[in-house]
């Protein structure tokens, strides 16, 4: 028997679509988590997958593609959950990942 646990306090990973910038009708929920670390891991994974999907010849082109077409996850505390000291930035992470991919390619 599968019991569904309702989380009343925690973190939601919400995902915007960069192609539809500022259009919340394209926003999706990628999951709800009791702790920030789990939410952060999911947000980072979504960003990584999106950067890889938008990979191009250079880090600059990859990041440009990501900003135009990628997934933009962010973390939303709810139910009185503590706000993190620093908000997760998918764009900052994507830019760093694009540079790492270019370095790895050599």
TALIN-V27680 format. One record per backbone hydrogen bond with DSSP energy under -0.5 kcal/mol. CO is the residue of the C=O (numbers start at 1). NH is the residue of the N-H. Records with the same first field share a line. If there is no record, write none. Layout:
# TALIN-V27680
CO=NH / NH
This chain:
# TALIN-V27680
1=3
3=5
4=6
5=7
6=8
10=78
11=33
12=14 / 76
13=30 / 31
14=74
15=28
16=18 / 72
17=20
18=21
20=23
22=24
23=26
24=27
28=15 / 30
31=13
33=11
35=39
36=40
37=41
38=42
39=43
40=44
41=45
42=46
43=47
44=48
45=49
46=50
47=51
48=52
49=53
50=54
52=55
58=62
59=63
60=64
61=65
62=66
63=67
64=68
65=69
66=70
70=18
71=73
72=16
73=90
74=14
75=77
76=12
78=10 / 81
88=90
89=93
90=94
91=95
92=96
93=97
94=98
95=99
96=100
97=101
98=102
99=103
100=104
101=105
102=106
